[in-house]
């Protein structure tokens, strides 16, 4: 009899297509380099709740075409199990025991999965509390340009957060970047788009800007060369 | 909103059912209870409509969202939501469930979105992952094609330049020759490895320099 919510919900779906797919994808954990899976876990913990596109990007960047599909499938299964266990507050051991009982994983896959889930648990003990703090919404003075939002976290766990436990210590700082973009389109009124980014988002935006700047510079050089050549 | 109801909202949960007594539709408190699962919190969207008094930002819910200062403005927050909550009106869609609770002069709408993506069936989660993979692969393919196009254009550019002016061609060949000769001389003096006979390399360097200069003069003329 499964002990975890994940185990119980999967038990109800035993034999379904999703169940078979999950079994097949979990088996692929053995085919993917350990370092890739660890990086997936680390990123997932850092950016919980998982951003699917970023997760897949991380894998695609690291692997060749042959290994890519297996890695995406394995990561998909791994993150699914991890998110369910995090969300329901189940321990890694119990989750893996249930999966073994339901014959979703054999002992070899089970031990790999357990080590990865344990790594995730170790890395992100406060994952849900951090996510809850991020979900609080934009800062009060978001509309004022130049506002810096440094969010202090006073709770280790989500339960403490929900129980309004009195703040005693600052257990973490969550830097968030508030972005206010002015969008001006011809013939339309000026629009102001305000949103928040975490450090991961900032890194991605910097990368995007760097690539775009290089592309623009290349395009300019190319254009000037073509102009020169096309001169009679 | 009274202090009492603000506290009550802030503790979203069983207090919702017990603390409120003065709601306009309190008689309907059992009429349409949300059938959401009580196990876990989700993102709630709370919209305040037609409030006739300012919100006390220090109370319960509003301590979390102290920027809510205008009726109709939306906030998002995480909290527990209990099925025992009073719901005057209840609407269930595929994406979310909404419940309205209210009193004279004020209505509070609570929207509970369904479980996050990862908590749905594995098929749905996998589908989203596959879609993300397809999008990324298409984007990579597009970038690859763009790079190829740029290389082709650059090559065509150089060939056109060479065709249009033999002097350009001579200059390019001379620059290449000088680079090779200098590299071999550096190896010779630095690592004692002789790629090209040293006097010959020096002679070639000067020759290429001479050719380069002649081509440059030709271009100028």
HADDOCK unambig.tbl for C-alpha pairs under 7 A between the chains (distance, minus, plus):
assign (segid A and resid 18 and name CA) (segid B and resid 122 and name CA) 5.60 0.50 0.50
assign (segid A and resid 18 and name CA) (segid B and resid 123 and name CA) 5.09 0.50 0.50
assign (segid A and resid 22 and name CA) (segid B and resid 122 and name CA) 6.93 0.50 0.50
assign (segid A and resid 52 and name CA) (segid B and resid 129 and name CA) 6.15 0.50 0.50
assign (segid A and resid 52 and name CA) (segid B and resid 132 and name CA) 6.83 0.50 0.50
assign (segid A and resid 53 and name CA) (segid B and resid 132 and name CA) 5.29 0.50 0.50
assign (segid A and resid 56 and name CA) (segid B and resid 132 and name CA) 6.92 0.50 0.50
assign (segid A and resid 56 and name CA) (segid B and resid 133 and name CA) 6.07 0.50 0.50
assign (segid A and resid 57 and name CA) (segid B and resid 136 and name CA) 6.94 0.50 0.50
assign (segid A and resid 76 and name CA) (segid B and resid 126 and name CA) 6.48 0.50 0.50
assign (segid A and resid 76 and name CA) (segid B and resid 129 and name CA) 6.76 0.50 0.50
assign (segid A and resid 80 and name CA) (segid B and resid 118 and name CA) 5.71 0.50 0.50
assign (segid A and resid 83 and name CA) (segid B and resid 118 and name CA) 6.42 0.50 0.50
assign (segid A and resid 84 and name CA) (segid B and resid 119 and name CA) 6.01 0.50 0.50
assign (segid A and resid 132 and name CA) (segid B and resid 78 and name CA) 6.46 0.50 0.50
assign (segid A and resid 135 and name CA) (segid B and resid 77 and name CA) 6.10 0.50 0.50
assign (segid A and resid 135 and name CA) (segid B and resid 78 and name CA) 6.68 0.50 0.50
assign (segid A and resid 136 and name CA) (segid B and resid 64 and name CA) 6.77 0.50 0.50
assign (segid A and resid 136 and name CA) (segid B and resid 76 and name CA) 6.82 0.50 0.50
assign (segid A and resid 136 and name CA) (segid B and resid 77 and name CA) 5.33 0.50 0.50
assign (segid A and resid 137 and name CA) (segid B and resid 76 and name CA) 6.21 0.50 0.50
assign (segid A and resid 137 and name CA) (segid B and resid 77 and name CA) 6.91 0.50 0.50
assign (segid A and resid 140 and name CA) (segid B and resid 66 and name CA) 6.95 0.50 0.50
assign (segid A and resid 140 and name CA) (segid B and resid 67 and name CA) 5.08 0.50 0.50
assign (segid A and resid 162 and name CA) (segid B and resid 79 and name CA) 6.75 0.50 0.50
assign (segid A and resid 226 and name CA) (segid B and resid 157 and name CA) 6.71 0.50 0.50
assign (segid A and resid 229 and name CA) (segid B and resid 157 and name CA) 6.78 0.50 0.50
assign (segid A and resid 229 and name CA) (segid B and resid 160 and name CA) 6.73 0.50 0.50
assign (segid A and resid 229 and name CA) (segid B and resid 161 and name CA) 6.45 0.50 0.50
